[in-house]
């Protein structure tokens, strides 16, 4: 498989959808664990998922489940990372 085939528009779209769904799920899972007083998903893991392209899922999960909404590094960090990723994509396109 050629590198161009690997990074096709279709594969990129599939990846972006998958990472965002996964990040949304992880936000739900962490909130559920928090309510039950169980072992939690590390905050760095949540940030890494957003850095890997899961910004929309992370933000949606944060506000859907009211999770991490009191922590500024998430309230500010998730949108800033998402905006930076969008700007990077726009720079690469144009």
C-alpha positions as CSV (number, residue, x, y, z in Angstrom):
1,X,0.0,0.0,0.0
2,X,1.3,3.4,-1.0
3,X,1.5,6.2,1.6
4,X,-0.9,8.3,-0.6
5,X,-3.5,5.5,-0.3
6,X,-3.0,5.3,3.5
7,X,-3.6,9.0,3.9
8,X,-6.5,9.2,1.5
9,X,-9.4,11.6,2.3
10,X,-11.6,8.7,3.0
11,X,-9.2,7.2,5.5
12,X,-8.6,10.5,7.2
13,X,-12.4,11.0,7.6
14,X,-12.7,7.5,9.0
15,X,-9.9,8.2,11.5
16,X,-11.3,11.6,12.6
17,X,-14.8,10.1,13.2
18,X,-13.3,7.1,15.0
19,X,-11.0,9.1,17.3
20,X,-13.8,11.5,18.2
21,X,-16.3,8.7,19.0
22,X,-13.6,7.0,21.1
23,X,-12.8,10.2,22.9
24,X,-16.5,10.9,23.6
25,X,-16.8,7.3,24.9
26,X,-13.8,7.7,27.2
27,X,-15.2,10.9,28.6
28,X,-18.4,9.0,29.4
29,X,-16.5,6.1,30.9
30,X,-14.3,8.4,33.1
31,X,-17.4,10.3,34.4
32,X,-19.1,6.9,35.1
33,X,-16.0,5.8,37.1
34,X,-15.9,9.1,38.9
35,X,-19.5,8.7,40.1
36,X,-18.8,5.2,41.3
37,X,-15.5,6.1,43.0
38,X,-13.5,3.7,40.9
39,X,-10.1,3.9,39.2
40,X,-10.1,6.9,36.8
41,X,-8.6,7.5,33.4
42,X,-5.6,9.8,33.8
43,X,-6.1,13.4,32.7
44,X,-3.1,13.2,30.4
45,X,-4.8,10.3,28.5
46,X,-7.8,12.6,27.9
47,X,-5.5,15.4,26.7
48,X,-3.6,13.0,24.4
49,X,-6.8,11.8,22.8
50,X,-7.7,15.4,22.0
51,X,-4.2,16.0,20.7
52,X,-4.7,13.0,18.4
53,X,-7.7,14.6,16.8
54,X,-10.5,13.9,19.3
55,X,-11.2,17.5,20.1
56,X,-14.8,17.5,19.0
57,X,-15.6,14.3,20.9
58,X,-13.7,15.6,23.9
59,X,-15.6,18.8,24.0
60,X,-19.0,17.1,23.3
61,X,-18.3,14.6,26.1
62,X,-17.2,17.2,28.5
63,X,-20.4,19.2,28.2
64,X,-22.8,16.2,27.6
65,X,-21.6,14.4,30.7
66,X,-20.7,17.6,32.7
67,X,-17.3,16.1,33.1
68,X,-14.1,18.2,33.7
69,X,-16.1,21.4,33.2
70,X,-14.6,22.9,36.4
71,X,-11.0,22.3,35.3
72,X,-9.6,25.2,33.2
73,X,-7.0,23.0,31.5
74,X,-9.9,21.2,29.9
75,X,-12.4,24.0,29.4
76,X,-9.7,26.1,27.7
77,X,-7.3,23.4,26.6
78,X,-9.7,21.2,24.5
79,X,-11.0,24.1,22.4
80,X,-7.5,25.6,22.0
81,X,-6.1,22.3,20.8
82,X,-9.1,21.9,18.4
83,X,-8.6,25.4,16.9
84,X,-4.9,24.8,16.5
85,X,-5.5,21.5,14.7
86,X,-8.1,23.2,12.4
87,X,-5.7,26.0,11.6
88,X,-2.9,23.5,10.9
89,X,-5.2,21.6,8.5
90,X,-6.1,24.9,6.8
91,X,-2.5,25.8,6.4
92,X,-1.7,22.4,4.9
93,X,-4.6,22.7,2.4
94,X,-3.8,26.3,1.4
